Amino acid sequence: MSVDIKKWVKHCAACQKKQCSLKNPTEYTPIVVAQPWDIVGMDLVGKLTPTKEGYQYICVMVDYFTKWCEAFPLKTKSAEEVTACIIKLFYKFGAPKRLLTDQGTEFVNKINLGVCQTLGIKRSLCAPYHPQTNGLVERLNGTIQRCLSKLVGNRPSSWADYLEATMFGLRTKKQITNKFSPYFLLFGREARYPCEVPDTYEINESVEEMIAEECISECIKRQDRLGTES
């Protein structure tokens, strides 16, 4: 099946039209991190074609260590809506140590700064007109837009319907630099697909505890190794 999928994608007209050019790549400033959620980059994509629900923007967040990414559709880029995304991230993964954004008013305001202070998140701001500082999320923005444009076809207002599928694809794709997917680095295993889930699955508690300890130990070793390589 994987061979057929690769062949189909290789000859997909929409994919070829939207493929990013590798000519004159933009230079970005590397940021060194030691573990997951040390630094999270945050930015907005939009204004996009409004959906039937009224969404026009995407709030994009990415962990600089694992490259795990989150994306939330927004109706506006108000301080309230953007700050709500930080709270959603906190409830999923806890508070990052540092949040890196540009100096737009959607990020620099009393509501946003107040929530970050409450959650113990340090703020770092990119220099004006210098997006390279937050290069990882800038590249991710472009990737998300290209993926969505391939999927929506002649229905540009349907982009929100494909957002979660796009994010799943990015989270499970192996990175060129370290050969691991963000999903693997965060959870210690690759994501399961419907065809891989058994009809029945039984395991006793002692074996379950042993497997859990081994997974945790291996995950810590892998993250330490990746942090050293970075």
Backbone as CSV, one residue per row, in Angstrom:
resi,resn,N_x,N_y,N_z,CA_x,CA_y,CA_z,C_x,C_y,C_z
1,MET,0.821,-1.207,0.000,0.000,0.000,0.000,0.860,1.264,0.000
2,SER,1.942,1.257,0.795,2.795,2.450,0.874,3.413,2.780,-0.478
3,VAL,3.754,1.734,-1.243,4.329,1.951,-2.577,3.317,2.619,-3.495
4,ASP,2.065,2.159,-3.434,1.004,2.737,-4.260,0.751,4.192,-3.890
5,ILE,0.781,4.482,-2.581,0.548,5.853,-2.113,1.654,6.781,-2.610
6,LYS,2.910,6.339,-2.484,4.038,7.157,-2.943,3.945,7.426,-4.441
7,LYS,3.538,6.398,-5.195,3.410,6.544,-6.643,2.307,7.533,-6.985
8,TRP,1.191,7.449,-6.233,0.059,8.349,-6.492,0.445,9.793,-6.195
9,VAL,1.111,10.017,-5.056,1.523,11.370,-4.670,2.520,11.933,-5.672
10,LYS,3.437,11.096,-6.143,4.464,11.540,-7.084,3.855,12.073,-8.368
11,HIS,2.707,11.513,-8.771,2.068,11.916,-10.022,0.831,12.792,-9.800
12,CYS,0.651,13.274,-8.561,-0.502,14.130,-8.252,-0.259,15.531,-8.813
13,ALA,-1.132,15.978,-9.696,-0.959,17.292,-10.337,-1.004,18.422,-9.323
14,ALA,-1.961,18.353,-8.389,-2.100,19.410,-7.377,-0.860,19.490,-6.503
15,CYS,-0.284,18.325,-6.164,0.913,18.309,-5.325,2.094,18.963,-6.036
16,GLN,2.236,18.695,-7.322,3.347,19.265,-8.081,3.214,20.775,-8.218
17,LYS,1.986,21.265,-8.410,1.763,22.704,-8.553,2.079,23.452,-7.267
18,LYS,1.747,22.829,-6.121,1.916,23.500,-4.835,3.238,23.192,-4.166
19,GLN,4.076,22.380,-4.808,5.336,21.995,-4.198,6.229,23.211,-3.990
20,CYS,6.863,23.250,-2.811,7.744,24.379,-2.483,9.028,24.297,-3.296
21,SER,9.449,25.431,-3.835,10.705,25.484,-4.585,11.889,25.472,-3.631
22,LEU,12.947,24.753,-3.987,14.138,24.667,-3.150,15.203,25.674,-3.552
23,LYS,14.881,26.533,-4.529,15.847,27.520,-4.982,15.952,28.666,-3.977
24,ASN,17.195,29.092,-3.742,17.464,30.222,-2.845,16.735,30.082,-1.515
25,PRO,16.989,29.022,-0.743,16.300,28.842,0.528,16.641,29.951,1.509
26,THR,15.662,30.344,2.321,15.862,31.395,3.310,16.698,30.871,4.466
27,GLU,17.645,31.670,4.929,18.468,31.275,6.059,17.731,31.598,7.357
28,TYR,17.719,30.617,8.267,17.053,30.804,9.540,18.051,30.624,10.678
29,THR,17.766,31.295,11.775,18.632,31.218,12.938,18.301,29.973,13.748
30,PRO,19.250,29.028,13.932,18.957,27.826,14.712,18.785,28.163,16.184
31,ILE,17.857,27.474,16.837,17.602,27.669,18.259,17.871,26.351,18.967
32,VAL,18.757,26.365,19.956,19.142,25.153,20.668,18.180,24.904,21.823
33,VAL,17.634,23.682,21.899,16.737,23.288,22.986,17.195,21.950,23.537
34,ALA,16.834,21.661,24.805,17.324,20.455,25.469,16.256,19.395,25.671
35,GLN,14.980,19.788,25.712,13.920,18.823,25.957,12.591,19.354,25.428
36,PRO,11.570,18.467,25.336,10.267,18.904,24.820,9.687,20.059,25.632
37,TRP,9.083,20.979,24.911,8.374,22.123,25.481,9.291,23.109,26.201
38,ASP,10.573,23.087,25.874,11.466,24.155,26.341,11.061,25.472,25.678
39,ILE,10.903,25.420,24.362,10.520,26.609,23.598,9.412,26.242,22.624
40,VAL,8.385,27.066,22.580,7.289,26.904,21.622,7.205,28.163,20.774
41,GLY,7.236,27.992,19.465,7.039,29.112,18.550,5.563,29.247,18.218
42,MET,5.103,30.466,18.083,3.675,30.717,17.851,3.510,31.808,16.797
43,ASP,2.574,31.599,15.878,2.338,32.582,14.825,0.933,32.383,14.266
44,LEU,0.499,33.313,13.433,-0.815,33.222,12.797,-0.671,33.067,11.292
45,VAL,-1.572,32.295,10.703,-1.707,32.180,9.254,-3.016,32.846,8.868
46,GLY,-3.003,33.670,7.853,-4.233,34.333,7.421,-3.967,35.793,7.076
47,LYS,-4.940,36.390,6.528,-6.356,36.078,6.472,-6.655,35.087,5.349
48,LEU,-7.416,34.018,5.682,-7.774,32.991,4.727,-9.209,33.175,4.255
49,THR,-9.604,32.387,3.264,-10.996,32.409,2.808,-11.898,32.004,3.964
50,PRO,-12.876,32.820,4.336,-13.739,32.496,5.480,-14.475,31.172,5.278
51,THR,-14.540,30.363,6.334,-15.302,29.119,6.291,-16.753,29.411,6.649
52,LYS,-17.613,28.408,6.534,-19.023,28.612,6.870,-19.207,28.908,8.352
53,GLU,-18.215,28.480,9.181,-18.269,28.787,10.613,-17.719,30.173,10.927
54,GLY,-17.087,30.812,9.939,-16.531,32.140,10.150,-15.046,32.157,10.467
55,TYR,-14.370,31.010,10.368,-12.928,30.974,10.623,-12.162,31.629,9.472
56,GLN,-11.160,32.448,9.840,-10.365,33.150,8.829,-8.862,33.078,9.091
57,TYR,-8.487,32.582,10.258,-7.077,32.519,10.634,-6.759,31.150,11.229
58,ILE,-5.470,30.848,11.292,-4.997,29.647,11.980,-3.906,30.065,12.952
59,CYS,-4.061,29.692,14.201,-3.005,29.906,15.189,-2.122,28.659,15.187
60,VAL,-0.867,28.831,14.825,0.073,27.715,14.702,1.072,27.762,15.852
61,MET,1.296,26.610,16.484,2.257,26.502,17.576,3.114,25.262,17.336
62,VAL,4.421,25.375,17.595,5.314,24.238,17.359,6.359,24.144,18.465
63,ASP,6.568,22.934,18.951,7.597,22.664,19.950,8.943,22.550,19.242
64,TYR,9.903,23.353,19.651,11.188,23.399,18.956,12.032,22.141,19.148
65,PHE,11.712,21.305,20.116,12.503,20.088,20.341,12.001,18.927,19.488
66,THR,10.729,18.570,19.644,10.175,17.420,18.912,9.617,17.806,17.552
67,LYS,9.368,19.103,17.337,8.698,19.628,16.143,7.201,19.280,16.130
68,TRP,6.666,18.870,17.285,5.228,18.628,17.391,4.499,19.950,17.158
69,CYS,3.453,19.918,16.346,2.760,21.157,16.005,1.270,21.081,16.337
70,GLU,0.727,22.217,16.680,-0.698,22.378,16.949,-1.218,23.509,16.071
71,ALA,-2.477,23.404,15.676,-3.094,24.455,14.862,-4.549,24.613,15.270
72,PHE,-4.943,25.848,15.527,-6.305,26.141,15.969,-6.950,27.154,15.023
73,PRO,-8.114,26.830,14.453,-8.797,27.798,13.590,-9.372,28.939,14.420
74,LEU,-9.247,30.155,13.923,-9.734,31.336,14.635,-10.652,32.157,13.737
75,LYS,-11.635,32.797,14.351,-12.522,33.690,13.606,-11.905,35.078,13.482
76,THR,-11.172,35.479,14.496,-10.465,36.763,14.479,-9.070,36.541,15.061
77,LYS,-8.247,37.569,15.008,-6.945,37.472,15.670,-6.914,38.379,16.900
78,SER,-8.029,38.385,17.597,-8.135,39.183,18.815,-7.273,38.580,19.919
79,ALA,-6.953,39.398,20.894,-6.142,38.938,22.020,-6.809,37.776,22.739
80,GLU,-8.144,37.831,22.851,-8.877,36.785,23.567,-8.769,35.437,22.855
81,GLU,-8.977,35.436,21.542,-8.939,34.175,20.796,-7.532,33.590,20.748
82,VAL,-6.550,34.439,20.535,-5.172,33.958,20.451,-4.702,33.426,21.800
83,THR,-5.020,34.128,22.864,-4.617,33.689,24.197,-5.293,32.381,24.576
84,ALA,-6.509,32.163,24.096,-7.214,30.907,24.367,-6.436,29.713,23.822
85,CYS,-5.686,29.918,22.747,-4.879,28.835,22.173,-3.747,28.435,23.114
86,ILE,-3.172,29.414,23.797,-2.118,29.122,24.775,-2.682,28.269,25.900
87,ILE,-3.884,28.597,26.335,-4.530,27.837,27.407,-4.840,26.414,26.945
88,LYS,-5.272,26.250,25.692,-5.547,24.911,25.148,-4.272,24.073,25.122
89,LEU,-3.162,24.698,24.727,-1.888,23.982,24.710,-1.496,23.560,26.120
90,PHE,-1.715,24.446,27.088,-1.387,24.155,28.482,-2.171,22.950,28.987
91,TYR,-3.459,22.879,28.680,-4.281,21.761,29.139,-3.886,20.443,28.478
92,LYS,-3.280,20.502,27.308,-2.838,19.282,26.616,-1.478,18.793,27.106
93,PHE,-0.513,19.712,27.206,0.872,19.310,27.436,1.545,20.014,28.614
94,GLY,0.817,20.858,29.315,1.449,21.644,30.353,2.052,22.915,29.761
95,ALA,2.622,23.728,30.618,3.142,25.023,30.164,4.542,24.887,29.580
96,PRO,4.780,25.461,28.402,6.156,25.509,27.887,6.983,26.473,28.731
97,LYS,8.303,26.303,28.706,9.155,27.217,29.467,9.170,28.607,28.842
98,ARG,9.175,28.638,27.504,9.295,29.916,26.810,8.409,29.925,25.568
99,LEU,7.788,31.067,25.293,6.941,31.236,24.114,7.561,32.298,23.219
100,LEU,7.808,31.933,21.972,8.459,32.828,21.017,7.451,33.299,19.977
101,THR,7.257,34.619,19.873,6.311,35.194,18.914,6.907,36.459,18.304
102,ASP,6.202,36.986,17.296,6.576,38.309,16.805,5.939,39.359,17.716
103,GLN,6.049,40.621,17.332,5.578,41.692,18.206,4.198,42.211,17.819
104,GLY,3.423,41.406,17.109,2.068,41.800,16.752,1.198,42.001,17.983
105,THR,0.211,42.877,17.864,-0.653,43.182,19.012,-1.488,41.987,19.444
106,GLU,-1.655,41.000,18.560,-2.398,39.802,18.957,-1.616,38.962,19.961
107,PHE,-0.276,39.185,20.011,0.574,38.460,20.949,1.041,39.324,22.115
108,VAL,1.244,40.589,21.854,1.749,41.493,22.891,0.596,42.361,23.383
109,ASN,-0.025,41.931,24.449,-1.153,42.649,25.048,-1.309,42.192,26.494
110,LYS,-2.103,42.904,27.245,-2.245,42.615,28.678,-2.810,41.222,28.935
111,ILE,-3.780,40.803,28.118,-4.407,39.493,28.322,-3.385,38.378,28.103
112,ASN,-2.689,38.445,26.981,-1.714,37.417,26.633,-0.579,37.360,27.650
113,LEU,-0.006,38.504,27.944,1.117,38.552,28.877,0.691,38.131,30.278
114,GLY,-0.544,38.483,30.657,-1.049,38.108,31.975,-1.208,36.603,32.127
115,VAL,-1.746,35.956,31.096,-1.914,34.498,31.131,-0.555,33.804,31.179
116,CYS,0.388,34.287,30.381,1.726,33.692,30.380,2.390,33.829,31.747
117,GLN,2.200,34.967,32.364,2.770,35.179,33.695,2.141,34.227,34.706
118,THR,0.837,34.036,34.615,0.128,33.134,35.521,0.597,31.692,35.355
119,LEU,0.855,31.286,34.112,1.271,29.913,33.821,2.778,29.712,33.950
120,GLY,3.500,30.791,34.236,4.948,30.681,34.388,5.694,30.541,33.079
121,ILE,5.136,31.109,32.005,5.754,31.031,30.682,6.544,32.307,30.412
122,LYS,7.830,32.168,30.125,8.640,33.324,29.761,8.359,33.703,28.311
123,ARG,8.415,35.004,28.016,8.134,35.485,26.665,9.406,35.946,25.972
124,SER,9.512,35.589,24.693,10.589,36.092,23.842,9.957,36.641,22.579
125,LEU,10.402,37.820,22.146,9.827,38.479,20.977,10.850,38.577,19.858
126,CYS,10.406,38.287,18.641,11.279,38.414,17.474,11.507,39.887,17.160
127,ALA,12.658,40.190,16.605,12.932,41.554,16.170,12.011,41.905,15.007
128,PRO,11.543,43.160,14.930,10.664,43.566,13.825,11.310,43.310,12.466
129,TYR,10.494,42.861,11.511,10.941,42.604,10.141,12.082,41.580,10.077
130,HIS,12.102,40.674,11.051,13.145,39.644,11.065,12.522,38.301,11.434
131,PRO,11.695,37.731,10.531,11.001,36.479,10.827,11.923,35.280,10.986
132,GLN,13.190,35.402,10.557,14.120,34.285,10.677,14.294,33.842,12.122
133,THR,14.067,34.776,13.076,14.218,34.446,14.487,13.284,33.316,14.883
134,ASN,12.100,33.289,14.300,11.114,32.243,14.580,10.945,31.377,13.329
135,GLY,12.090,30.985,12.766,12.089,30.331,11.466,11.317,29.033,11.399
136,LEU,11.337,28.242,12.476,10.658,26.950,12.451,9.165,27.104,12.221
137,VAL,8.541,28.008,12.943,7.100,28.199,12.781,6.788,28.897,11.463
138,GLU,7.699,29.738,10.976,7.497,30.386,9.677,7.457,29.346,8.559
139,ARG,8.372,28.392,8.604,8.379,27.322,7.602,7.132,26.461,7.725
140,LEU,6.736,26.198,8.956,5.544,25.382,9.188,4.301,26.054,8.624
141,ASN,4.222,27.370,8.774,3.082,28.110,8.211,2.945,27.843,6.715
142,GLY,4.072,27.940,6.011,4.048,27.710,4.572,3.656,26.289,4.223
143,THR,4.153,25.326,4.998,3.821,23.922,4.751,2.336,23.669,4.940
144,ILE,1.767,24.216,6.010,0.335,24.039,6.275,-0.496,24.627,5.149
145,GLN,-0.134,25.821,4.701,-0.897,26.460,3.626,-0.820,25.655,2.333
146,ARG,0.348,25.130,2.017,0.474,24.318,0.800,-0.337,23.033,0.900
147,CYS,-0.292,22.391,2.059,-1.061,21.156,2.249,-2.558,21.417,2.106
148,LEU,-3.035,22.471,2.734,-4.462,22.781,2.675,-4.894,23.139,1.262
149,SER,-4.045,23.873,0.555,-4.416,24.273,-0.803,-4.532,23.063,-1.727
150,LYS,-3.747,22.024,-1.458,-3.858,20.791,-2.246,-5.158,20.058,-1.943
151,LEU,-5.597,20.119,-0.687,-6.753,19.339,-0.255,-8.091,19.992,-0.579
152,VAL,-8.146,21.310,-0.543,-9.445,21.978,-0.726,-9.896,21.987,-2.180
153,GLY,-8.961,21.893,-3.113,-9.343,21.912,-4.528,-10.023,23.213,-4.900
154,ASN,-11.228,23.107,-5.455,-11.975,24.304,-5.856,-12.945,24.758,-4.771
155,ARG,-12.715,24.325,-3.528,-13.558,24.751,-2.402,-12.670,25.378,-1.323
156,PRO,-12.119,26.552,-1.579,-11.171,27.159,-0.642,-11.744,27.444,0.739
157,SER,-13.061,27.577,0.839,-13.666,27.870,2.139,-13.781,26.627,3.022
158,SER,-13.336,25.476,2.522,-13.455,24.227,3.291,-12.159,23.865,4.013
159,TRP,-11.200,24.789,4.075,-9.878,24.467,4.612,-9.920,23.947,6.048
160,ALA,-10.853,24.429,6.865,-10.919,23.987,8.263,-11.262,22.503,8.375
161,ASP,-11.969,21.965,7.372,-12.341,20.549,7.385,-11.117,19.645,7.255
162,TYR,-10.036,20.187,6.709,-8.838,19.384,6.463,-7.692,19.719,7.414
163,LEU,-7.931,20.621,8.350,-6.844,21.085,9.208,-6.300,19.974,10.105
164,GLU,-7.184,19.216,10.758,-6.721,18.156,11.655,-5.978,17.066,10.893
165,ALA,-6.485,16.706,9.714,-5.810,15.686,8.904,-4.418,16.159,8.493
166,THR,-4.317,17.438,8.158,-3.022,18.011,7.792,-2.049,17.949,8.957
167,MET,-2.520,18.303,10.144,-1.655,18.291,11.315,-1.214,16.874,11.666
168,PHE,-2.120,15.914,11.523,-1.758,14.520,11.798,-0.646,14.069,10.857
169,GLY,-0.758,14.461,9.602,0.279,14.106,8.638,1.626,14.702,8.995
170,LEU,1.641,15.952,9.441,2.894,16.611,9.810,3.488,16.012,11.080
171,ARG,2.628,15.623,12.014,3.115,15.052,13.277,3.691,13.653,13.101
172,THR,3.220,12.936,12.114,3.649,11.546,11.925,4.688,11.387,10.816
173,LYS,5.055,12.478,10.179,6.064,12.415,9.113,7.465,12.442,9.718
174,LYS,8.324,11.528,9.276,9.696,11.491,9.775,10.472,12.701,9.270
175,GLN,11.257,13.294,10.179,12.037,14.471,9.828,13.324,14.066,9.114
176,ILE,13.750,14.904,8.206,14.964,14.619,7.445,16.197,14.655,8.351
177,THR,16.206,15.550,9.328,17.399,15.764,10.150,17.693,14.610,11.096
178,ASN,16.677,14.111,11.812,16.938,13.077,12.821,16.254,11.739,12.544
179,LYS,15.483,11.657,11.457,14.821,10.417,11.027,13.690,9.974,11.959
180,PHE,13.273,10.837,12.882,12.157,10.532,13.771,10.983,11.446,13.458
181,SER,9.780,10.961,13.696,8.599,11.814,13.561,8.365,12.540,14.878
182,PRO,7.720,13.717,14.856,7.371,14.391,16.105,6.542,13.491,17.020
183,TYR,5.657,12.707,16.432,4.817,11.794,17.218,5.692,10.806,17.987
184,PHE,6.677,10.231,17.307,7.555,9.247,17.934,8.367,9.873,19.062
185,LEU,8.887,11.069,18.838,9.706,11.729,19.851,8.903,12.099,21.084
186,LEU,7.626,12.382,20.904,6.800,12.794,22.032,6.223,11.604,22.791
187,PHE,5.826,10.547,22.068,5.138,9.422,22.706,5.960,8.138,22.765
188,GLY,7.127,8.112,22.131,7.968,6.934,22.206,7.577,5.811,21.270
189,ARG,6.648,6.037,20.389,6.232,5.048,19.385,5.584,5.793,18.230
190,GLU,5.467,5.104,17.110,4.783,5.708,15.977,3.270,5.596,16.157
191,ALA,2.546,6.450,15.495,1.085,6.436,15.576,0.538,5.160,14.942
192,ARG,-0.552,4.666,15.495,-1.208,3.493,14.924,-2.271,3.940,13.934
193,TYR,-2.440,3.148,12.907,-3.456,3.411,11.894,-4.546,2.350,12.004
194,PRO,-5.739,2.622,11.486,-6.856,1.678,11.633,-6.523,0.244,11.244
195,CYS,-5.741,0.053,10.196,-5.424,-1.299,9.736,-4.489,-2.031,10.689
196,GLU,-3.881,-1.301,11.655,-2.927,-1.913,12.576,-3.528,-2.247,13.928
197,VAL,-4.755,-1.829,14.198,-5.383,-2.041,15.497,-6.011,-3.433,15.544
198,PRO,-5.602,-4.320,16.487,-6.175,-5.664,16.569,-7.608,-5.619,17.080
199,ASP,-8.388,-6.656,16.738,-9.773,-6.729,17.202,-9.837,-6.921,18.705
200,THR,-8.934,-7.727,19.251,-8.884,-7.951,20.699,-7.461,-7.757,21.175
201,TYR,-7.336,-7.274,22.404,-6.000,-7.019,22.942,-6.061,-7.156,24.451
202,GLU,-5.350,-8.163,24.994,-5.353,-8.397,26.428,-3.921,-8.378,26.948
203,ILE,-3.739,-7.826,28.131,-2.411,-7.773,28.747,-2.587,-7.678,30.253
204,ASN,-1.801,-8.428,31.012,-1.962,-8.375,32.467,-1.236,-7.166,33.032
205,GLU,-1.554,-6.814,34.286,-1.060,-5.565,34.876,0.457,-5.564,35.034
206,SER,1.052,-6.710,35.432,2.501,-6.746,35.653,3.268,-6.485,34.360
207,VAL,2.799,-7.088,33.269,3.435,-6.862,31.973,3.228,-5.429,31.526
208,GLU,2.033,-4.893,31.797,1.717,-3.523,31.410,2.646,-2.534,32.111
209,GLU,2.904,-2.760,33.421,3.791,-1.874,34.166,5.223,-1.968,33.636
210,MET,5.666,-3.187,33.316,7.023,-3.378,32.810,7.210,-2.670,31.475
211,ILE,6.230,-2.812,30.593,6.303,-2.167,29.288,6.310,-0.652,29.440
212,ALA,5.483,-0.143,30.347,5.413,1.302,30.567,6.755,1.843,31.039
213,GLU,7.398,1.130,31.988,8.693,1.575,32.498,9.759,1.558,31.399
214,GLU,9.741,0.509,30.572,10.708,0.420,29.481,10.507,1.545,28.469
215,CYS,9.237,1.839,28.178,8.928,2.907,27.221,9.394,4.258,27.736
216,ILE,9.146,4.506,29.026,9.551,5.776,29.624,11.070,5.911,29.600
217,SER,11.764,4.827,29.993,13.224,4.844,30.012,13.799,5.084,28.623
218,GLU,13.257,4.386,27.631,13.746,4.532,26.262,13.463,5.927,25.720
219,CYS,12.297,6.468,26.058,11.920,7.802,25.590,12.865,8.856,26.162
220,ILE,13.200,8.725,27.456,14.112,9.667,28.100,15.500,9.587,27.465
221,LYS,15.982,8.360,27.213,17.292,8.186,26.584,17.323,8.832,25.206
222,ARG,16.242,8.629,24.452,16.179,9.157,23.084,16.172,10.686,23.095
223,GLN,15.403,11.254,24.025,15.325,12.707,24.107,16.651,13.303,24.563
224,ASP,17.328,12.615,25.505,18.637,13.084,25.957,19.640,13.060,24.808
225,ARG,19.594,11.988,24.013,20.513,11.863,22.886,20.260,12.950,21.850
226,LEU,18.979,13.207,21.596,18.625,14.232,20.623,19.043,15.608,21.114
227,GLY,18.879,15.850,22.434,19.282,17.128,23.003,20.780,17.346,22.908
228,THR,21.543,16.269,23.084,23.001,16.360,22.969,23.423,16.655,21.540
229,GLU,22.735,16.002,20.579,23.049,16.215,19.168,22.714,17.624,18.721
230,SER,21.646,18.208,19.351,21.242,19.564,18.978,22.279,20.574,19.416
